[in-house]
Amino acid sequence: MRKLILAAVAGTAFALAGCSEKPAEEATEAATEAAADASDAAADASGAAVDASASASEAAADASEAAKM
C-alpha cells in the first residue's frame, strides 16, 4: 500500500512538474519531498493501525477474562 501511495504521489508530482516552468532539478526535488511526505503519512497510518490492533487485542483479552468469571 505504501509503495502504491508513493508511486501515485511521485507520478502526480512529475506530471505537474512537466506542466510548470520550473527547472527539472526543482521538479525532482519537489517530487522527492512529496514522496517523503507520503512515506511519513504511511508510517503514521501504519503506527495507528498497530495501536488500534493492540487495543483491540487487549479489549478481547479483557472480554475473555470477564466471560470466565
N, C-alpha and C positions, 0 to 999 in steps of 0.2 A: 504494500500500500504506500509506503514511504517513497519507494522508487517511482511509483506512478505519479505521486504528487510532485516530486522533484522534477520529473520529466515534463509534466504539464506546465509547471511554473517556468522552467528553463525555456521550453518551447515557446511559451507566450512571450517571455522577455525578449527572446531573439526575434520573434515575429514583429513585435512592437519596435524593437531597435532598428529593424530594417526599414520601417516607415518613417523614422525620425532622421534628423540631420546630424545626429551625434556621430563622432568618430567610432570606428569599430572597437577600439580599446575601451571606451567608456561603456559601450553597449555590453561588452563581455563582462566588464566589472559589475554592471547592474544585474546581469543575469546570474553571476556568481553570488552576489548579495541576496538576490531573490531566492536562489536555491538554498542558501544558508538559512534564510528566514523560514523557508518551508521545512527544512530539516529540523530546525528548532521547534517549530509548531508541531511537527510529527512526534518529536521526542516528548514534548509536553503532553500531547494526547495519549501517547503510549504510557507515560507515567501515571496519568489519570486513570487509564484503564486498569493498570496494575493495582492502584489504590482501591478502585471500585471492586475489583476481583477479590482482593484481600478482605475488604469489608463484607462482601457477600459471603465469603467462606467463614468468616468469624460469626456472622449472623446465623448461618446454617448450623455451625457448631453449637452456638447458644441455644438454638431451637431444638436441636437434637438432645442436648443435655436437659433442657426443660421437659422434653417429652418423656425422658427416662424417669422423671420424678413422679 
